[in-house]
Amino acid sequence: MPTTTFTIASLTHDDAAAEVMFELQDLPCITVADVDMAKQEAWAQHTNMISPEEIAAALEEAGHPCSGWTVQD
């Protein structure tokens, strides 16, 4: 199951972290997720039924665009 880490510049305060977590937890096929405001990153462990591009698109739609991501299998 891949884990994808997203770089999100808007992760600067608690409200943004809560919004990102809500969006990640609301998506199908994500089993675990968390945010790190100090690094301005969020990560999600997900099945192959959802792509990092789909996750990034959902985050952008929620107002938290990603400047990039890395995937670890």
C-alpha positions as CSV (number, residue, x, y, z in Angstrom):
1,M,0.0,0.0,0.0
2,P,1.7,3.3,-1.1
3,T,2.2,6.2,1.2
4,T,2.2,9.6,-0.5
5,T,3.6,12.8,1.1
6,F,2.2,16.1,-0.2
7,T,3.9,19.5,0.2
8,I,1.2,22.0,1.0
9,A,2.2,25.7,1.5
10,S,-1.1,26.6,3.2
11,L,-0.4,24.3,6.2
12,T,0.5,27.2,8.5
13,H,-2.2,27.1,11.1
14,D,-4.4,24.7,13.0
15,D,-7.5,25.5,10.9
16,A,-5.7,24.6,7.7
17,A,-4.4,21.4,9.2
18,A,-7.9,20.4,10.3
19,E,-9.2,21.2,6.8
20,V,-6.6,19.0,5.1
21,M,-7.1,16.2,7.5
22,F,-10.9,16.4,7.0
23,E,-10.4,16.2,3.2
24,L,-8.0,13.3,3.4
25,Q,-10.2,11.3,5.8
26,D,-13.2,12.0,3.6
27,L,-11.6,10.5,0.5
28,P,-12.2,6.8,-0.3
29,C,-9.3,4.3,-0.2
30,I,-7.2,6.3,2.3
31,T,-6.5,4.2,5.3
32,V,-4.3,6.5,7.4
33,A,-3.3,10.2,7.1
34,D,-1.6,12.9,9.1
35,V,-0.2,16.4,8.8
36,D,3.0,18.0,9.8
37,M,2.6,21.8,10.0
38,A,6.3,22.4,10.7
39,K,7.2,20.8,7.4
40,Q,4.1,22.0,5.6
41,E,3.4,18.4,4.6
42,A,0.5,15.9,4.8
43,W,0.8,12.2,4.1
44,A,-1.7,9.5,3.3
45,Q,-1.5,5.8,3.1
46,H,-3.9,4.7,0.4
47,T,-4.8,1.8,-1.9
48,N,-4.0,1.9,-5.6
49,M,-7.7,2.6,-6.2
50,I,-6.9,6.3,-5.8
51,S,-3.9,8.1,-7.3
52,P,-1.8,10.8,-5.8
53,E,-3.1,13.1,-8.6
54,E,-6.7,12.5,-7.5
55,I,-5.7,13.2,-3.9
56,A,-3.9,16.4,-4.9
57,A,-6.9,17.5,-6.9
58,A,-9.2,17.0,-4.0
59,L,-6.9,19.0,-1.7
60,E,-6.6,21.8,-4.3
61,E,-10.4,21.9,-4.6
62,A,-10.6,22.3,-0.8
63,G,-8.3,25.3,-1.1
64,H,-5.0,23.6,-0.2
65,P,-3.0,23.1,-3.5
66,C,0.0,20.9,-3.4
67,S,3.3,22.0,-4.9
68,G,4.4,18.4,-5.2
69,W,4.4,14.9,-3.8
70,T,6.5,11.8,-3.3
71,V,5.3,8.2,-3.2
72,Q,6.8,5.4,-1.2
73,D,5.6,1.8,-1.9
